[in-house]
């Protein structure tokens, strides 16, 4: 089994592969990465319509959320390219689809990574989005419009929040809910003194993924680089 490359090796590889990227794209990568965050992450449970999943991915990318966690119970994750508009290739997507307790598996992994699990539900008794502040790393958990979140998801969440609503309809579309909550919380974060930005090592890893997504025949270039450097 080959050893994992060191941070110095990854940075050297990134520098090499970036040479095959246009100047405009490099500048865009540098601009976007400064506003990326893993302080907030989004978890979606068992969405069954590709256009809803795709709209959520697009929303996450627009608000600078890097990681999206997708729990697949009955429904398999699929992207509608006409709605996602390529957003999925800029995100780090984590899928949970093995074992009996996919919800608990996802929640436990996030908690072990230091995240507070905050479930979005329309229950009138929950704290409102206006009242909530993410004073620690926060994983925002969303369910389907028809069924909402499963009972295991609700039971194992650390907190429940709701979006204030004043009409006859009891819930927003899932992508609208994600957009409203991310807008509110990212605005609060950016106005705070919290260190929500990515670390240097995370920036290297993510930019490497981005570069590999845009360079044609990148495997050939990477193999050539590694053979020259003996790693």
C-alpha positions, 0 to 999 in steps of 0.5 A: 500500500502506497503512503499518503503524500505529504503536505509539501508533496501535495503543494508541489503537485498542485503547483505543477497541475495549476500550470495547465489551468487558464489564468482566469480560472486560477484567479477564480479558484483563489477568489472562491477558496477564500470564502469557502467554509467547513465551519457550516456543513449541510446534511440532507436525508433521503431526498428522492427528486434529483432536481431538489438535490441539485438545487441544494448543491447549487445553493451550497456552492453559492454560499461557500459551503464546501461539504455536503453530506447525503444520507441515502436510505430508500433513495439513491443520490442523483444530480440533475445537471441542468439545475446543478449547473456543475456545482457538484464538482466544486463540492466535497460530497459525502455519501452514507448508504451502507449498513442499517443505520445510515442516519445514525452513522452520518450523525455520529461521524459528524459529531466525532468531527466536532459538529453540533447537529442542528435539525431544521423542522417547521415545529412551532415550538422550536427556536427560530432561525433569528434566535440561533447563532452557530457558536460552534461547528454546525451541521444543518440537517434537512429532510424531505418536504413531504415527510420531513426528517426521520425520527432517528434524525430528530432524536439524535439532533442536538438542537431543532430550529425553524424558519419563521413563517406567516402564511397558510403553507406549512413548509418551504421547498427544501432548496428554499429552506437551505437557502434561507438558513445558509443566507442567515447563518453565513451572514452572521458568521462573516460579521463575527470574530469566529474563524470560519475559513479553511486551513492551509492544508484544506485549501491545498486539498480542495484546490487539488480536487478543483484543478483535477476537475478542469484539466483534461487527461489529468491522470496522465500529467499526474503520473508523469509528475509522480514518476519524475519526483519518485512519489 
